[in-house]
Amino acid sequence: MTTTFVSRTVLDSALSRRNPTIKLALIFVVSVVVMFVLDPLTPAVLYLLALVGVLATTRVAPRALLLAHVPFAAFAVGVFLVNVLSRPGEALWQAGVLRVTAEGISVGAALAARTLLTGILAIGFLLSTDGVALMTSLHQNARLSARVTYAVLAGYRMLQEMPREWSTIQQAHAVRAPLRKDGRLPRGPRHLAGVVFTLLVVSVRKGERMAQALESRGLGLDPRTTWRPAVVQGADWVLAAVVLGACGTVLAASAALGVLEGPDALTR
């Protein structure tokens, strides 16, 4: 019998039907591999392939995917600017204390592309993986204990609900906050800090309630039964082969072209 990993919270797609443990392992392997890549071209090509793969195997709208990129893109820009303005090397432009180097641009672009690659992999995983299926798969396929897998489920659910919580808290603050002189709602750092602090408090309280609910329901008791067993199918191994094959092909091509650079780029 074919096992599907689809729930009401995840749209049915080719990627959502794949085993969550396999997908998580692939993200880990690719992320570890690109940690040792410090040229901008290789992670950029991998990012474009991953972006096309997520668009082709999930039913996410391009606009939603673009919005999901915002935090990763912001972090990538920060990493790039820090390296451009602080890394020593051959100066390309200088004005006072500001100094742009060729090494800073190269390493900064590589780290930024690596950030975007990790981001699109995480986005694809979140959009295609149901929390219950993830918990069941980690318990059965990865042999993790029930306490660990239920904790992962609780954290995963909270992560999925954070956008809705953020919107609710923003609307509540907007009702009480005084309007600006132009009649618009406040959007400054003080307002943002209040929303972030409220989200933190709400998340901590929700986590405490989840922990109490899990303990009251016999978390960790054995033996346990599973309603829908998680099975690693042939299509899961095909997915693993395609992802690892694409990653290996890009790295080999980059090395053959003389583009691939490793950690030694940091010491030049």
C-alpha positions as CSV (number, residue, x, y, z in Angstrom):
1,M,0.0,0.0,0.0
2,T,1.3,3.4,-0.9
3,T,1.9,5.8,2.0
4,T,1.2,9.4,1.6
5,F,2.5,12.3,3.7
6,V,-0.2,14.8,3.1
7,S,-2.5,16.6,5.5
8,R,-4.9,19.5,5.4
9,T,-2.0,21.9,6.3
10,V,0.2,20.8,3.3
11,L,-1.0,20.9,-0.3
12,D,-0.7,17.6,-2.2
13,S,2.3,17.6,-4.5
14,A,5.2,15.5,-5.7
15,L,7.5,16.7,-2.9
16,S,4.9,16.4,-0.1
17,R,4.5,12.7,-0.9
18,R,8.2,12.0,-0.2
19,N,9.5,10.7,3.1
20,P,10.3,13.5,5.6
21,T,13.4,11.9,7.0
22,I,14.9,11.5,3.5
23,K,14.1,15.1,2.7
24,L,15.7,16.3,6.0
25,A,18.8,14.1,5.5
26,L,19.2,15.6,2.0
27,I,19.0,19.2,3.3
28,F,21.6,18.3,6.0
29,V,24.0,16.7,3.4
30,V,23.7,19.6,0.9
31,S,24.2,22.2,3.7
32,V,27.3,20.5,5.0
33,V,28.8,20.2,1.5
34,V,28.3,23.8,0.6
35,M,29.9,24.9,4.0
36,F,33.2,24.1,2.3
37,V,32.5,26.0,-0.9
38,L,33.6,29.6,-1.0
39,D,33.2,30.7,-4.6
40,P,30.1,32.6,-5.5
41,L,29.2,30.7,-8.7
42,T,28.8,27.2,-7.4
43,P,26.3,27.9,-4.6
44,A,24.5,30.3,-6.9
45,V,24.0,27.5,-9.5
46,L,22.9,25.1,-6.8
47,Y,20.4,27.8,-5.5
48,L,18.9,28.2,-9.0
49,L,18.5,24.4,-9.4
50,A,16.9,24.2,-5.9
51,L,14.5,27.1,-6.7
52,V,13.4,25.4,-10.0
53,G,13.0,22.1,-8.1
54,V,10.8,23.6,-5.4
55,L,8.7,25.4,-7.9
56,A,8.3,22.2,-10.0
57,T,7.6,19.8,-7.2
58,T,5.3,21.9,-4.9
59,R,2.1,23.8,-5.5
60,V,3.4,27.0,-3.9
61,A,2.6,30.3,-5.6
62,P,5.6,32.3,-6.9
63,R,4.5,35.3,-4.8
64,A,4.4,33.2,-1.6
65,L,7.8,31.8,-2.4
66,L,9.1,35.3,-3.0
67,L,7.8,36.5,0.4
68,A,9.3,33.4,2.1
69,H,12.7,34.5,0.8
70,V,12.5,37.9,2.6
71,P,14.3,36.9,5.9
72,F,16.9,34.8,4.1
73,A,17.5,37.6,1.6
74,A,17.9,40.2,4.3
75,F,20.4,38.0,6.1
76,A,22.3,37.3,2.9
77,V,22.5,41.1,2.1
78,G,23.9,41.7,5.7
79,V,26.5,38.9,5.3
80,F,27.6,40.3,1.9
81,L,27.9,43.9,3.2
82,V,29.9,42.9,6.2
83,N,32.4,40.9,4.1
84,V,32.6,43.6,1.4
85,L,33.4,46.4,4.0
86,S,35.5,44.5,6.5
87,R,37.5,41.7,4.7
88,P,41.1,42.6,3.9
89,G,42.5,42.2,0.4
90,E,43.0,44.1,-2.8
91,A,41.2,47.4,-2.5
92,L,38.8,48.3,-5.3
93,W,37.3,51.4,-3.8
94,Q,38.0,53.4,-0.6
95,A,36.4,56.5,0.9
96,G,37.7,57.3,4.4
97,V,37.2,54.3,6.7
98,L,35.1,52.5,4.1
99,R,37.1,50.1,1.9
100,V,35.8,47.6,-0.6
101,T,38.1,44.7,-1.5
102,A,37.9,42.0,-4.3
103,E,38.2,39.3,-1.7
104,G,35.4,40.8,0.3
105,I,33.1,40.8,-2.7
106,S,34.0,37.2,-3.7
107,V,33.6,35.7,-0.2
108,G,30.6,37.8,0.6
109,A,28.8,36.8,-2.6
110,A,29.6,33.1,-1.8
111,L,28.3,33.3,1.7
112,A,25.2,35.2,0.5
113,A,24.5,32.6,-2.2
114,R,25.0,29.9,0.4
115,T,22.5,31.5,2.7
116,L,19.9,31.7,-0.1
117,L,20.5,28.0,-1.0
118,T,19.9,26.9,2.6
119,G,16.9,29.2,2.7
120,I,15.2,27.7,-0.4
121,L,15.9,24.1,0.9
122,A,14.3,25.0,4.2
123,I,11.3,26.7,2.5
124,G,10.7,23.7,0.3
125,F,10.8,21.4,3.3
126,L,8.4,23.5,5.3
127,L,5.9,23.8,2.4
128,S,5.9,20.1,1.7
129,T,6.1,18.4,5.0
130,D,3.3,17.8,7.5
131,G,4.3,17.9,11.2
132,V,2.6,14.6,12.1
133,A,4.3,12.8,9.1
134,L,7.6,14.3,10.1
135,M,7.2,13.0,13.7
136,T,6.2,9.6,12.6
137,S,9.0,9.3,10.1
138,L,11.7,10.4,12.6
139,H,10.4,7.9,15.1
140,Q,10.2,5.0,12.7
141,N,12.9,5.7,10.1
142,A,15.4,7.7,12.0
143,R,14.8,5.7,15.2
144,L,14.4,8.7,17.5
145,S,12.6,8.4,20.8
146,A,9.0,9.5,21.2
147,R,10.0,12.4,23.5
148,V,12.3,13.8,20.8
149,T,9.9,13.4,17.9
150,Y,6.9,14.9,19.8
151,A,9.1,17.8,20.8
152,V,10.0,18.2,17.1
153,L,6.3,18.1,16.3
154,A,5.5,20.8,18.9
155,G,8.2,23.1,17.6
156,Y,7.2,22.5,14.0
157,R,3.6,23.4,14.7
158,M,4.7,26.6,16.5
159,L,6.9,27.5,13.5
160,Q,4.0,27.0,11.1
161,E,1.7,29.1,13.2
162,M,4.1,32.0,13.7
163,P,3.0,34.0,10.6
164,R,-0.6,34.0,11.8
165,E,0.4,34.9,15.3
166,W,2.6,37.7,14.0
167,S,-0.3,39.1,11.9
168,T,-2.7,38.9,14.9
169,I,-0.3,40.6,17.3
170,Q,0.4,43.4,14.7
171,Q,-3.4,44.0,14.3
172,A,-3.9,44.1,18.1
173,H,-1.0,46.6,18.5
174,A,-2.4,48.7,15.7
175,V,-5.8,49.0,17.4
176,R,-4.2,50.4,20.6
177,A,-1.3,52.4,19.2
178,P,-1.8,56.0,18.3
179,L,-1.7,56.9,14.7
180,R,1.1,58.9,13.1
181,K,0.6,62.5,12.0
182,D,-0.2,61.4,8.5
183,G,-2.9,59.0,9.8
184,R,-1.0,55.8,9.1
185,L,-0.3,53.0,11.6
186,P,3.0,53.0,13.4
187,R,5.7,51.0,11.7
188,G,8.9,52.2,13.5
189,P,11.5,50.2,15.5
190,R,9.6,50.7,18.8
191,H,6.4,49.2,17.3
192,L,8.4,46.4,15.8
193,A,10.2,45.7,19.1
194,G,6.8,45.5,20.9
195,V,5.4,43.0,18.4
196,V,8.6,40.8,18.6
197,F,8.5,40.8,22.4
198,T,4.8,39.9,22.4
199,L,5.4,37.1,19.9
200,L,8.2,35.8,22.2
201,V,6.0,35.8,25.3
202,V,3.2,34.1,23.4
203,S,5.5,31.4,22.0
204,V,7.0,30.7,25.5
205,R,3.5,30.3,27.1
206,K,2.3,28.1,24.2
207,G,5.4,25.9,24.5
208,E,4.7,25.5,28.2
209,R,1.1,24.5,27.6
210,M,2.2,22.0,24.9
211,A,4.7,20.4,27.3
212,Q,2.1,20.0,30.0
213,A,-0.4,18.6,27.5
214,L,2.1,16.0,26.2
215,E,3.1,14.9,29.7
216,S,-0.5,14.5,30.7
217,R,-1.1,12.2,27.7
218,G,1.7,9.8,28.6
219,L,4.5,11.1,26.4
220,G,7.3,8.6,26.2
221,L,5.3,5.6,27.4
222,D,6.0,2.3,25.5
223,P,5.0,0.4,23.5
224,R,3.3,2.8,21.1
225,T,1.3,2.0,18.0
226,T,1.3,4.0,14.7
227,W,-1.8,4.7,12.7
228,R,-0.1,5.5,9.4
229,P,3.4,3.9,9.2
230,A,6.1,5.9,7.5
231,V,7.6,3.8,4.7
232,V,10.7,4.7,2.6
233,Q,9.7,4.0,-1.0
234,G,11.6,3.7,-4.2
235,A,10.6,7.2,-5.2
236,D,12.3,8.5,-2.1
237,W,15.6,7.0,-3.2
238,V,15.1,8.4,-6.6
239,L,14.7,11.9,-5.1
240,A,17.9,11.3,-3.1
241,A,19.8,10.2,-6.2
242,V,18.6,13.2,-8.2
243,V,19.5,15.7,-5.5
244,L,22.9,14.3,-4.7
245,G,23.6,13.7,-8.4
246,A,22.8,17.3,-9.3
247,C,24.9,18.5,-6.4
248,G,27.8,16.3,-7.3
249,T,27.6,17.3,-11.0
250,V,27.6,21.0,-10.2
251,L,30.7,20.6,-7.9
252,A,32.5,18.5,-10.5
253,A,31.8,20.9,-13.3
254,S,32.9,23.8,-11.1
255,A,36.1,22.1,-10.3
256,A,36.8,21.2,-13.9
257,L,36.3,24.8,-14.9
258,G,38.7,26.0,-12.2
259,V,36.0,28.0,-10.4
260,L,35.5,25.9,-7.3
261,E,37.2,27.3,-4.2
262,G,37.4,25.9,-0.7
263,P,38.1,27.3,2.8
264,D,41.6,28.5,1.7
265,A,39.8,31.5,0.1
266,L,39.4,32.9,3.6
267,T,43.2,33.1,4.2
268,R,44.2,34.9,1.0
